[in-house]
Amino acid sequence: MLDKAIWRESTAEQKVILVTLLMMANHAENEWEWGGEKFKAKPGQFVTSEASIVEKCGNGVKRQSVRTALKKFEKYV
């Protein structure tokens, strides 16, 4: 990971967001029901919101920073 551009080209705050996202990802298949419909997430996937990411990142990380980081990270996919 340390050699990847996504890490090298990120700010310290973006690295906090990136590590948080990695920790939020499912490590095993996960199933749940919502609104009468069943959903399934495979390892590496998860469902979240900007607000949830901000909360899990902790003090100092703002919603706009999460938006900016997510747009930046999408370019590395």
TIRO-2110 file (N, C-alpha, C; in Angstrom, 1 decimal):
// TIRO-2110
0.8, -1.2, 0.0, N, 1, A
0.0, 0.0, 0.0, CA, 1, A
0.9, 1.3, 0.0, C, 1, A
2.0, 1.2, 0.7, N, 2, A
2.8, 2.4, 0.8, CA, 2, A
3.4, 2.8, -0.5, C, 2, A
3.5, 1.9, -1.4, N, 3, A
4.1, 2.2, -2.8, CA, 3, A
3.1, 2.6, -3.8, C, 3, A
1.8, 2.5, -3.4, N, 4, A
0.7, 2.9, -4.3, CA, 4, A
0.5, 4.4, -4.4, C, 4, A
0.2, 4.9, -5.6, N, 5, A
0.0, 6.3, -5.8, CA, 5, A
-1.2, 6.9, -4.9, C, 5, A
-2.2, 6.0, -4.7, N, 6, A
-3.3, 6.5, -3.9, CA, 6, A
-2.8, 6.9, -2.5, C, 6, A
-1.8, 6.3, -2.0, N, 7, A
-1.2, 6.6, -0.7, CA, 7, A
-0.2, 7.8, -0.8, C, 7, A
0.7, 7.6, -1.7, N, 8, A
1.8, 8.7, -1.9, CA, 8, A
1.2, 10.0, -2.2, C, 8, A
0.1, 10.1, -3.0, N, 9, A
-0.4, 11.4, -3.5, CA, 9, A
-1.5, 11.9, -2.6, C, 9, A
-1.8, 11.3, -1.5, N, 10, A
-2.9, 11.7, -0.6, CA, 10, A
-2.3, 12.6, 0.5, C, 10, A
-3.1, 13.5, 1.0, N, 11, A
-2.8, 14.3, 2.2, CA, 11, A
-2.9, 13.5, 3.4, C, 11, A
-2.4, 14.0, 4.5, N, 12, A
-2.6, 13.3, 5.8, CA, 12, A
-4.0, 13.0, 6.1, C, 12, A
-4.9, 14.0, 5.9, N, 13, A
-6.3, 13.9, 6.2, CA, 13, A
-6.9, 12.8, 5.3, C, 13, A
-6.5, 12.8, 4.0, N, 14, A
-7.1, 11.8, 3.1, CA, 14, A
-6.6, 10.4, 3.4, C, 14, A
-5.4, 10.3, 4.0, N, 15, A
-4.9, 9.0, 4.5, CA, 15, A
-5.8, 8.5, 5.6, C, 15, A
-6.2, 9.4, 6.5, N, 16, A
-7.1, 9.0, 7.6, CA, 16, A
-8.4, 8.4, 7.0, C, 16, A
-8.9, 9.1, 6.0, N, 17, A
-10.2, 8.7, 5.4, CA, 17, A
-10.0, 7.4, 4.7, C, 17, A
-8.9, 7.2, 4.0, N, 18, A
-8.6, 6.0, 3.3, CA, 18, A
-8.5, 4.8, 4.2, C, 18, A
-7.8, 4.9, 5.3, N, 19, A
-7.7, 3.9, 6.3, CA, 19, A
-9.0, 3.5, 6.9, C, 19, A
-9.8, 4.6, 7.2, N, 20, A
-11.1, 4.4, 7.7, CA, 20, A
-12.0, 3.6, 6.8, C, 20, A
-12.0, 3.9, 5.5, N, 21, A
-12.8, 3.2, 4.5, CA, 21, A
-12.3, 1.7, 4.4, C, 21, A
-11.0, 1.5, 4.5, N, 22, A
-10.5, 0.1, 4.4, CA, 22, A
-11.0, -0.7, 5.6, C, 22, A
-11.0, 0.0, 6.8, N, 23, A
-11.5, -0.7, 8.0, CA, 23, A
-13.0, -1.0, 8.0, C, 23, A
-13.8, -0.1, 7.2, N, 24, A
-15.2, -0.3, 7.1, CA, 24, A
-15.6, -1.4, 6.2, C, 24, A
-14.7, -1.8, 5.3, N, 25, A
-15.1, -2.8, 4.3, CA, 25, A
-15.3, -4.2, 4.9, C, 25, A
-16.3, -4.9, 4.4, N, 26, A
-16.6, -6.3, 4.9, CA, 26, A
-15.4, -7.2, 4.6, C, 26, A
-15.1, -8.0, 5.5, N, 27, A
-14.1, -9.0, 5.3, CA, 27, A
-14.7, -10.4, 5.0, C, 27, A
-16.0, -10.5, 5.1, N, 28, A
-16.7, -11.7, 4.8, CA, 28, A
-18.0, -11.3, 4.2, C, 28, A
-18.7, -12.1, 3.5, N, 29, A
-20.0, -11.8, 2.9, CA, 29, A
-21.0, -11.4, 4.0, C, 29, A
-21.8, -10.4, 3.7, N, 30, A
-22.7, -9.9, 4.7, CA, 30, A
-24.1, -9.8, 4.1, C, 30, A
-25.1, -10.2, 4.7, N, 31, A
-26.5, -10.1, 4.2, CA, 31, A
-27.3, -9.3, 5.2, C, 31, A
-28.3, -8.6, 4.7, N, 32, A
-29.2, -7.9, 5.6, CA, 32, A
-30.5, -7.6, 4.8, C, 32, A
-31.5, -7.3, 5.5, N, 33, A
-32.8, -6.9, 4.9, CA, 33, A
-33.2, -5.5, 5.3, C, 33, A
-33.6, -4.7, 4.3, N, 34, A
-34.0, -3.4, 4.5, CA, 34, A
-35.2, -3.0, 3.6, C, 34, A
-36.3, -2.6, 4.2, N, 35, A
-37.5, -2.2, 3.4, CA, 35, A
-38.1, -3.4, 2.8, C, 35, A
-37.9, -4.6, 3.4, N, 36, A
-38.5, -5.8, 2.8, CA, 36, A
-37.7, -6.4, 1.7, C, 36, A
-36.5, -5.8, 1.4, N, 37, A
-35.7, -6.3, 0.3, CA, 37, A
-34.4, -6.8, 0.9, C, 37, A
-33.9, -7.9, 0.4, N, 38, A
-32.6, -8.5, 0.9, CA, 38, A
-31.4, -7.9, 0.1, C, 38, A
-30.4, -7.7, 0.8, N, 39, A
-29.1, -7.2, 0.2, CA, 39, A
-28.0, -8.0, 0.6, C, 39, A
-26.9, -8.0, -0.2, N, 40, A
-25.7, -8.8, 0.0, CA, 40, A
-24.5, -8.0, -0.3, C, 40, A
-23.5, -8.0, 0.5, N, 41, A
-22.3, -7.3, 0.3, CA, 41, A
-21.1, -8.3, 0.3, C, 41, A
-20.3, -8.3, -0.7, N, 42, A
-19.2, -9.3, -0.7, CA, 42, A
-18.0, -8.7, 0.0, C, 42, A
-17.0, -9.5, 0.3, N, 43, A
-15.8, -9.0, 0.9, CA, 43, A
-15.2, -7.8, 0.1, C, 43, A
-14.9, -6.7, 0.8, N, 44, A
-14.3, -5.5, 0.2, CA, 44, A
-15.4, -4.5, -0.1, C, 44, A
-16.7, -4.9, 0.0, N, 45, A
-17.8, -4.0, -0.3, CA, 45, A
-18.4, -3.5, 1.1, C, 45, A
-19.1, -2.4, 1.0, N, 46, A
-19.9, -1.9, 2.2, CA, 46, A
-20.8, -0.8, 1.7, C, 46, A
-21.8, -0.6, 2.5, N, 47, A
-22.8, 0.5, 2.2, CA, 47, A
-22.6, 1.5, 3.4, C, 47, A
-22.5, 2.7, 3.0, N, 48, A
-22.3, 3.8, 4.0, CA, 48, A
-22.8, 5.1, 3.5, C, 48, A
-22.6, 6.2, 4.2, N, 49, A
-22.9, 7.5, 3.9, CA, 49, A
-21.8, 8.4, 4.2, C, 49, A
-21.8, 9.6, 3.6, N, 50, A
-20.7, 10.6, 3.9, CA, 50, A
-20.7, 10.9, 5.5, C, 50, A
-21.9, 11.0, 6.0, N, 51, A
-22.0, 11.3, 7.4, CA, 51, A
-21.4, 10.2, 8.3, C, 51, A
-21.6, 9.0, 7.9, N, 52, A
-21.1, 7.9, 8.6, CA, 52, A
-19.6, 7.8, 8.5, C, 52, A
-19.0, 8.1, 7.4, N, 53, A
-17.6, 8.2, 7.2, CA, 53, A
-17.0, 9.2, 8.1, C, 53, A
-17.6, 10.4, 8.0, N, 54, A
-17.1, 11.5, 8.9, CA, 54, A
-17.1, 11.1, 10.3, C, 54, A
-18.2, 10.5, 10.8, N, 55, A
-18.3, 10.1, 12.2, CA, 55, A
-17.2, 9.1, 12.6, C, 55, A
-16.9, 8.1, 11.7, N, 56, A
-16.0, 7.1, 12.0, CA, 56, A
-14.5, 7.6, 11.9, C, 56, A
-14.3, 8.6, 11.1, N, 57, A
-12.9, 9.2, 10.9, CA, 57, A
-12.5, 10.0, 12.2, C, 57, A
-13.5, 10.5, 12.9, N, 58, A
-13.2, 11.2, 14.2, CA, 58, A
-13.0, 12.7, 14.0, C, 58, A
-12.5, 13.3, 15.1, N, 59, A
-12.3, 14.7, 15.2, CA, 59, A
-11.5, 15.3, 14.1, C, 59, A
-12.0, 16.4, 13.5, N, 60, A
-11.2, 17.2, 12.6, CA, 60, A
-11.5, 16.9, 11.1, C, 60, A
-12.2, 15.8, 10.8, N, 61, A
-12.5, 15.4, 9.4, CA, 61, A
-13.9, 16.0, 9.1, C, 61, A
-13.9, 16.8, 8.1, N, 62, A
-15.2, 17.4, 7.7, CA, 62, A
-15.8, 16.7, 6.5, C, 62, A
-17.1, 16.9, 6.3, N, 63, A
-17.8, 16.3, 5.2, CA, 63, A
-17.3, 16.6, 3.9, C, 63, A
-16.9, 17.9, 3.7, N, 64, A
-16.3, 18.3, 2.4, CA, 64, A
-15.0, 17.6, 2.1, C, 64, A
-14.2, 17.3, 3.1, N, 65, A
-13.0, 16.6, 3.0, CA, 65, A
-13.2, 15.1, 2.5, C, 65, A
-14.3, 14.5, 3.1, N, 66, A
-14.7, 13.2, 2.7, CA, 66, A
-15.1, 13.2, 1.2, C, 66, A
-15.9, 14.2, 0.8, N, 67, A
-16.3, 14.3, -0.6, CA, 67, A
-15.1, 14.4, -1.5, C, 67, A
-14.2, 15.3, -1.2, N, 68, A
-13.0, 15.5, -2.0, CA, 68, A
-12.2, 14.2, -2.1, C, 68, A
-12.0, 13.5, -1.0, N, 69, A
-11.2, 12.3, -0.9, CA, 69, A
-11.9, 11.2, -1.8, C, 69, A
-13.2, 11.0, -1.7, N, 70, A
-13.9, 10.0, -2.4, CA, 70, A
-13.7, 10.3, -3.9, C, 70, A
-13.9, 11.5, -4.4, N, 71, A
-13.7, 11.8, -5.8, CA, 71, A
-12.3, 11.5, -6.2, C, 71, A
-11.3, 11.8, -5.4, N, 72, A
-9.9, 11.5, -5.7, CA, 72, A
-9.6, 10.0, -5.8, C, 72, A
-10.2, 9.3, -4.8, N, 73, A
-9.9, 7.8, -4.7, CA, 73, A
-10.6, 7.1, -5.9, C, 73, A
-11.7, 7.6, -6.4, N, 74, A
-12.4, 7.0, -7.5, CA, 74, A
-11.5, 7.0, -8.8, C, 74, A
-10.6, 7.9, -8.9, N, 75, A
-9.7, 8.0, -10.0, CA, 75, A
-8.6, 6.9, -10.0, C, 75, A
-8.4, 6.2, -8.9, N, 76, A
-7.5, 5.2, -8.7, CA, 76, A
-8.0, 3.8, -8.9, C, 76, A
-9.3, 3.7, -9.2, N, 77, A
-10.0, 2.4, -9.3, CA, 77, A
-9.7, 1.8, -10.7, C, 77, A
END
